[in-house]
Amino acid sequence: MKKYDVIVVGGSAAGLNGALALVRSRRSVLVIDNGTPRNAPAEHVHNYLSRDGVPPSELYAIGRAEVTGYGGEVTTGTVTTVTRPTSTPEDGFVVELGDGRSFGARRLLVATGGTDVLPDVPGLAERFGRDVLHCPYCHGWEVRDQAIGVLATGGMAIHQAMLFRQLSDDVTLFLHTGPTPSDEQWEELAARGISVVEGRVDAVEVTNDKLTGVRLEGGKVIPRQALAVQSVVRARVDFLAELGLKAVDQEFGDAYLGTAVQADPSGATEVPGVWVAGNVADLRSQVITSAAAGLTAGATINADLIAEDTRLVVAARSS
C-alpha cells in the first residue's frame, strides 16, 4: 500500500488549492475525487478574480494540471472509509476506496463539499443552477432586470428577497412553507416594492427549456423568469464515521442551513491529523473563499508535518 504525506479527499477548489500548497512544499500528495462537485449544475464560476465566468469543469482541470505539474497525483474514485490502523499518530490513516484500492496517509485534508437538498417542488430540481438559483453572488448578475421569484421555505427568504431586489425591480416573494413576515418585515417588503404571494407553490412552469412561471395550488400561474430558493446543504463526510468525526447542524439566525464539520480557523478538526476546507466546513463559502481555505489548511498541514519530522529526527539522534 502506497503511503503519502497527505491525501486530499475532494478535487474542487478547496482540495486542489490545498494540494497545490503542499506539493509546492515538496510533500507527496494524492488527490482523490469522484467528479461530483457541488457546483456541477452551474454553467460558470463567478467572483473568482481573473477566472470570473469560467466553467467549473475548466477551473478544476486547470487546478489538476497545476497540482500534477509539481509532482502531485490525482485519481478518480470514491472514498468509502478512513481508519487509523494504530493508536500511534505517526502511523497515520488508511483510506479505502469503493473500487477496492487503499492508500496510506500521514495527514488528511477533507474537501468533499456538500449536497444541496432542494425544496420538494415538482420541476425545481431540474432547473437548479440555471434559472433556479440559491445565491445572488453566484448567479445574480445573470438574472438582473428579470422577473425574479423567491421561494420561502425557511428563515432566509426575506433576506434573499432583499438581495435579489438589488438586481431587479420585479421581485416576488412566495411565502409557500416559510414563516409569516413580522409587521416590520411586511413594511420593509412594501417599502422596497417586493410583492408577496401567500399560499403554497405547486410547481414551476417551463417552456422551451426556460422557466416561465410559478404555479400555485389551485392552478394560478405567476410569470417568473428566475426563482431563488434556499437549499439545505449537507456535508459529505459519512466516510469519516469510523474516526468519530461527523457533521453538525448549522444555523444563521433563525434559519437552518444544513450540516458542516466543526474546525478551527486553519481547518483542523477535533480528530488529530484531519483537516477540512470549503463547504464541508463552511456552508456559505463560495469558490474563491473555499480555495483560500484550502490554502490555509495546506500550509498548516505542512507546518504540522515539519514539526513531526523534527521530533522524529531529534528522537533518532538521541537514541
N, C-alpha and C positions, 0 to 999 in steps of 0.2 A: 504494500500500500504506500503510495507516494505521499509524502508529508510536505506541507507548505508552511511558511511563516504565517500567512493569513489566507483564509478562504473568505471570499465575499459572496454572499448569497443575494442575488439580485443584480441585474446588469443594466439598470437605468441610470439616471443622473447621479443619485447619491452613491450607488455602488461603484460605478465607473470612476467617479471623481475620487472616491476613497482609494480605489485600486491604483489610480494614477499617482497619487501622492506616495503610496507605498512602493510601487515599482521604481519610481524616481529616487527612492531612498535605498534601492538595491535589495528590496525584500522580494522573496519568492511569493507570488500571489496567484491564486486561481479564482476566477470569477465564474460562478455557476448561475445561469439564467434560463428560465423556461419560456422566454419570449412573450410574456403577457403583461406588459407594463400597464399601470393604471390608466395612463393617457392614450392607450392604443386607439380608442374610438375617435380621438381628436385629429383633425387634419394638420394642425400646426401648433407649435410651441410659441408662446408669447411672453414678453417681459424678460427675455433672456438676452442680455446685452450682447450684440454682434451676431446673435443667432435668431433674432425675432422673426417669426414666420416659418422657421424650418420645420418640416415634418418630424414627428418624434422618432420614427424609424431611422431617418437620416442622421439626426443628432446622435443616436445611440450607436450607429455604425461608425461614425467619426470617433466616438469615445472608445469603442472596442479597438479600433485601429491604433489609437494613441497608446492604449494600455499594452497591447501586444508589441507595439514598436519599441517599448522599453523592456521587453522580455517577459511581461505578464502572460498568463494563459487564460483563455475564455472557453468555456464548454457549455453546451446546451443540455439541460437536464432539470429535473425537479427534485429538490431535497426533501426527503421524507422523514428523516430522523437525524438528530445530533446527540451524541452521547459523550461523556467524559470517561474514558476507559479506566482511569485510576484516580485516586484522591490527590495525586501529586500534580499541582498546577502546571509544571513544566511539561507534562506528558500531553497536555492539550486536549483536542477533541477528535472524534471520528464523525465524519459527515457522510451519510448514506443517501444514495440517490435511488429513485424509483426503478431505474433500469439495472440495479444490482451493483453499480460501481460504488466504491467508497474511497475517501481521501482523509488524510490526517491534516490537522491544522493546529498551530500554536495559539492562534487567536482567531476570532470570528467576527466579521462585520456583516450584520443583517440589514439589508436594504431592499426588502421584498415588497414594500409599499402596502397598499390596501385595496380592498374590493369595495366598489360603490354599490350599496344596496338602495335601489330607487323606489319611490312610491309606487304602489300597486295600481297603476292606471293603464289600461289597455292602449298599446301603441306607443307608449312613452319610452320604453327601454330601447326600442329600435332607432329612436331619433337622438339618443344621448350622445353628446359630443358634437352634434351637428346643429340642430335648431332647438334641441332640449339641452339646457345649459345649467351649470351649477355655480360658475364663478365669473363675475363681471371682469376680473382682471385677465382671465384666460381667454374669454370669448366675447367680452362686451363690445369692443370696437366693431366687431364683425356684424353686430345686430343694431348698431347705432341708428337712430331715427326710425326704427321699425316698430310695429305694434307688438309690444312685449307683454307676456303674462308672467305672473309669479304664483306658483302653486304652494299654498301654505299647508305644511304637514307638521310643523314644529315651530320653535321659538325664534328661528332665524328669518322667517318670511318677511316681516316688515322691514328688517334691516336690509334684506335682499332688494325689496321693492324700492327703498330709498337709493340704493347703489345703482340699480338699473335706471332709475329716474334721471340720474345724471347723464345717461346716454340717450334717452328718448323722452319726448313729451307725451308719449302714448303708452302708459303703463297701467295694467290692470292686475289687482291682487285678487286671486281666487281663494277664498277662505277655506274651502274644502274641509279637511280634518284639523286644520290648525286652530290655535286658540283665538278667541274673540278679542279684537283690539280693545285696549283700555280707552277711556274717554280722551286722554291726552293723545294716544296714538291715532284715534279717529280724527282728531283735529289736525294732527301733523299730516296724515294722508290727504285730507281735504285741502290743506294749505299747499301741498306740493302737486295737486291735481291728479293724484293717483286714484283711479276708480276702484271700487270694491264690489266683488260679486259674491254673494252668500250662496250656500248650498254646495253639495258635493259635485266633483267633476267625474264624469262617466268615462271619458276617453279623449284622446287627441285626434283631430282630423288631419289627414294627409292627402294632398292632391298633387299628382305628378312629382312624387318624391320630395315634396316640400310641406312643412307644417303650415296649415291654413287656418286652424281654429281649435278651440277647446269646447267640447260638448259636455253640457251639464246633464245631470239626471233630469229626465223629462224631455230631453231632446234638443233644447235650445243650444245653438252654437254661437260662441263669441269669437269673431275673427281675430286671430293672432298669427304672427309670423315667427315668433320665438317664445319659448316657455322656460322660465328659470325654476329649478327645483332644488330642494335640499336633500342631498343623498346622505345616508349614514355610511360611514367608512369603517370597515373592519380590517384591522391589521392582519396580515398573512403570516402568522407565527405558530401555527399548530405544530410544526416540526420541532419546536423548541420545548415541547411539553416535558420531555424526559430530563431536561436541565432545570425544570421548575420555573421556567420563565413564561409568562403569559401576558396578554394584553388586558388592560383595564379600561373601564368606561371613561369617556372624556365628555366634558360639558363646557359650554361657553355661555355664561349667564344662566338663563333658564332653558337653553337649547341643548339637546343631546346630539353630539357629533359622531359618536361611534366608539371605537376602541383603539388604543395605542399602547406601546410598551413604554414604561417609565424609565427615564435615563437622566443622567446629569448633563450639563451643557456640552460636554465632549462627546456624548453618546454612550458613555459607559453605563451598563446596566447593573442590577444587583447581583448578577452572576459574573464572577471574576473571569475575565478573558473574552467576554461577549459585549460588543458594541452595536448600536443601532443608529440608523440615519435615514432621513427622508420621511415619507408619510407613515412609515411603520412606527415612528416616534412622535411625529408632529402632523396631525391631520390637516392643518391649514397651510402646510408648507407647499410652495409652488416649485416648479422645476429648478429655477436658479437657486432658491434657498435650500432645496434638497441637495443640489450639487455642493453648495457651501458646507452643509452639514457633513457630507461625505468626506470632504477635505479635512474638516476639523477632526472627525473620527480617525481618519487615516493617519494624520500627523500624531494624534495621541497614542494610537496603537504602536506606531513606530517608536515613540519615546518609551512606551511601556516595555517593548521588546529589548530596547537598548539597556534599560535598567536590569532586565532579567539576564541578558547576555553578560553584563558586567558582573552581576552577582555570581554567575556560574564560573567565569574565568578567575575571579578573586578566590572563590572556594577551591578551584583546581590548583591554584598557585599555593594555597595554604595547606593542601593535603600532602 
